[in-house]
Amino acid sequence: MTPPTSSSSTTTTTTAPSKPRSYWRWSKQDFFPEPSFQTGETYRTALANTCPRLKDRLLNRSTDSHELLVLPKASENTMTRCLTWWDLTWLAFGAVVGSGIFVVTGQEARFDAGPSIILSYAASGFSALLSALIYAEFAVEVPVAGGSFSFLRIELGDFLAFIAAGNILLEALVGAAGLGRSWSSYFATMIKNDSDYFRIRIDSFKTGFNLLDPLAVVVLLITNGIAASGTRKTSILTWLSSIVTIFIIGFIIVIGFIHGKSSNLTPFFPYGVKGVFNAAAVVYWSYTGFDMVATMAEETKNPSRDIPIGLIGSMSMITVIYCLMALALVNMVKYSEIDAGAAYSVAFVQIGMKWGKYLVSICALKGMTTSLLVGSMGQARYTTQIARSHMIPPFFALIHPKTGTPINATLLTTLSSCVVALFTSLDVLSSVFSVSTLFIFMLMAIALLVRRYYARESTDKSDLWKVLSCLFVVVGSCIVGTALWNSGLFGWIGYTVAACVWLLATLVMSLLPKKKQPKVWGVPLVPWVPSLSIATNLFLMGSLGSEAFFRFLICTGVMLLYYLFVGIHATYDVDHKIGQESNHDVEGAN
């Protein structure tokens, strides 16, 4: 018989395991756990220290290890590494190939480029490929869900990362809402030949916001629901449907060549060389969406191999497909006879294949659906990493234990985009989306140059000023060259001088010592590739109207107000670990 054990002779150090917290929780601590927001007094104290905290945030930069190892802990559960290069290739294809190719090709071939629209797609594809190379290097080096937000936070600092984060979220909302309304328009055209057939007109609302679109809301809810159910399921669905799209596009290209006439290709430059670049600025939007794949790095099995293959391979394939589709159209129909509103559908009717217009519409609808699926995945992962840093409430950083997906972040982007899609017309949405995308791509190119030429531990002030001077001249010459191109002032002399200054600044930078090299895979020909990416993105930004920049500035101003009143204080508290012990006590009490 075993003698009883005295309680005084044994020291029990183990405790019963605490019950895991429910994923569905809504307390104030889940949204604002930082000390600055605990009481009215602490918040007033935080506001009184806004200036020194702003200075701290302006100078603060994150690190690779912080983004990789520390921030993901805020999600409580991990994302599942289930994606390969095959998945990433088709996710990028599904994100990029939507309705854009069917919408803008006819418009730009008819009014800006003529048969040289092929070169417009080649030029835009080259610019997009430069950005894809930059995204690939960062995603390999820092494989986290934050994409450009994390990359910019590491290289350009907390403040610029927030500006990018705000624009990323704006891009997410606007892009999803625009696709939802486009889907509704295409489907309505198939049913009734009236793009507004499913919309409800409210005459008392302002023009541009007076056509309610409930179908767009339904489409957004369904696609986002599928994306939230699981990464692997969404990936399989995307690549299966994308392969179907490849066959349909291949059919369209073959028919275009069979019924084409070489005489339709002359004159090849009816609007001159400037027409080619004007069209390139517009058709570039057919290439956007690939950056969403960079946010899948945290769920990729072998990021160093799979991400470069997936991103660069898909963008190369898409560029070839777009050029062939553009060639098929201008080969099939004389550019002056192209229907700008429905180029491919009308082209099939003109050659006696009326049923072909339905094939085009189905292909466009399928493309928009996969773009929404992949877009939802990317938007939620951007939001997750932003929430991990506490720039928005950390409630949105939580990963669901069963699905392995950020359901809270998905709900945030879904509901927000549904509200925007319900009220806002496509023309209002597109102008905001355009500037945000190019602005982020430009910052990414600058960030790569900073990563290669500046190391905070070893770069002295003289070398830093050399790098900053070169960057200033590169960006400045691109802005001046773009302004001269759009104004026509000084003609080719002005363009040549601006290009020579850009070339000289990039050459000088290439002679500076690099402080950091990529560990596994990197962008070739640095600084030339990122410098060229800065030039192309600024050039494309310059092609947009003043109204687009005005809306962009208004949205950025609203983001800055949020940052001054919330973002600064939340990130400052977290980075300086103010009241860390009290936070643990509060969490334990909950």
Secondary structure, DSSP 8 states (H G I E B T S, - for coil): ------TTT-------------SS---HHHH--SGGGSSHHHHHHHHHTHHHHHHHHHH----HHIIIIIGGGGGSS-----B-HHHHHHHHHHHH-SSHHHHHHHHHIIIIIGGGHHHHHHHHHHHHHHHHHHHHHHHHHS-STTTHHHHHHHHT-HHHHHHHHHHHHHHHHHHHHHHHHHHHHHHHHHHHS-TTTT-EE-TTS-TTS-EE-HHHHHHHHHHHHHHHH-HHHHHHHHHHHHHHHHHHHHHHHHHHHHT--GGGG-SS-TTHHHHHHHHHHHHGGGGTTTHHHHTTGGGBSSHHHHHHHHHHHHHHHHHHHHHHHHHHHHHHS-GGG--SSSHHHHHHHHTT-TTHHHHHHHHHHHHHHHHHHHHHHHHHHHHHHHHHTTSS-GGGG---TTT-S-HHHHHHHHHHHHHHHHH--HHHHHHHHHHHHHHHHHHHHHHHHHHHH--TTT--HHHHHHHHHHHHHHHHHHHHHHHHHHH-TTHHHHHHHHHHHHHHHHHHHHHS--S---SS---SSTTHHHHHHHHHHHHHHHTS-HHHHHHHHHHHHHHHHHIIIIIHHHHHHHHTTTTHHHHHHHHHH-
